[in-house]
Amino acid sequence: MELPAPQAVSLLWRLTGYTAALVLLSLLINLIYQLFLFDKNEPPVVFHWVPFVGSTVRYGMDPYKFFFSCKEKYGDIYTFVLLGRKITVYLGTDGNEFILNGKLKDVNAEEVYGPLTTPVFGKGVIYDCPNAKLMEQKKFVKFGLTQEALQSYVPLIEQEVCQYIKTSGNFNLPSGTVDLSAAMAEITIFTAGRTLQGDEVRARLTSEFASLYHDLDLGFQPINFLLPWAPLPNNRKRDRAHARMREIYMDIINERRKGEQHKGGYDMIWNLMQCVYKDGRPISSTEIAHMMITMLMAGQHSSSAVSCWIMLHLAAQPELAEELYEEQVRELGQDLPPLEYSDLEKLSLHQKVIKETLRIHSPIHTIMRKAMNPLPIPKTQYVVPASHTLLASPGVTARSEDHFPEPMKWDPHRWDSSVEPEKEEESETVDYGYGAVSKGTKSPYLPFGAGRHRCIGEKFAYVNLQVIVATLVRNFRFHNLEGRIGVPATDFSSLLSRPMQPSLVLYERRASQWES
């Protein structure tokens, strides 16, 4: 029955009043709880006005600014509300140790990251399998990154960069403007495709594959921590892209399985096809496909961001780029011959440039673990409830004046005589199932994480980045656009931080070698 207009208006006003009253009541309860009913045995809660939302906006806009401002008020240990979840932060080297080296029965990564990564990477791998199986998968990948394989990758990476310079259109003039964010994203996916992924994958890095990669990347939206199943347009694109990319890898794997002989080579697909789990079961074609998608997505993200930051800093400090060029001439010869693996060790300043960039611009600003049991924090009165999520941020110690003078100054020469602070326990190692790694996490510099989930691609990352940077430096000079000082701000809108886009700089060709 339709209400008369005056009655409908009256009902609407009453409903509005009830809603407003409920909102005010929830705000009041939230304030009373924070001010008077908090548990003194739990870490202090960052003050917030709105329930559920909590500190989501402040954290999302600039995590490091949020961490440091809360540190000033609450110390190294505090809890904040992130979309209804209670996140307990423990900063500093002790916090890294407590969270990243926590026992498997106490802290769990799968509970946090599984809902987000499984639709992107696929089932049966990474965070969609028991931890023991994940450790075996990491072992398979790590054993594929042999010294012999890394040596073979160096000329391939250099060839890919030179080919990109010649054919991409981004560097087709003697001088001009280039968007480094776009250029480095393309270069790093080509170098990864040529080395780790294999010739068949590299041959498919066309417009279709690039489109699939972009759509799959849309799955890494923060909202998918909570709603990975939501029928959002980006999630539908993600699911279609995953299915198509898996099909591409499966076709390659199945074609290889039909071959009577192993064709050789050092790409990861061949390596995984030969691996067997401890129970005697070979890795299935589907699992290999999903692991290859994982390596493509995870490796390209970080390498693209870090290489872009390096070139942006070199454009802001061109005198440092000239030092790199002079180091190559001095160590490798005036004619700058093609790079070899043995050359990389001679280019110490190149290594320091990468190290310093990773210190300030680590792509991952936040590492989370689910507390599985009530966890007492040593030397404090605090106990973290099992309902909380733990958060470590090694980037905070890397940006701290306690460990690095003028921490936000990009200065590769700080590593000339500087030695990372080490603790006695860091000399100890532990094998979680994929080879011995450092047991301790007391260093303030942990760009590749620590503990059982430490990144196993560190050696490849250094090789890839060093060859890319060396090749670009020997071919170009880079400068900031007129009127710009320093480097762009950081974009924290995605889970992996990167420079704000577009990242435009000026380039100028050196006396060209690649045209000869």
Order of alpha helices (4+ residues) and beta strands (2+ residues): alpha-alpha-alpha-beta-beta-alpha-beta-alpha-alpha-alpha-beta-alpha-alpha-alpha-alpha-alpha-alpha-alpha-alpha-alpha-beta-beta-beta-beta-alpha-beta-beta-alpha-beta-beta-beta-beta
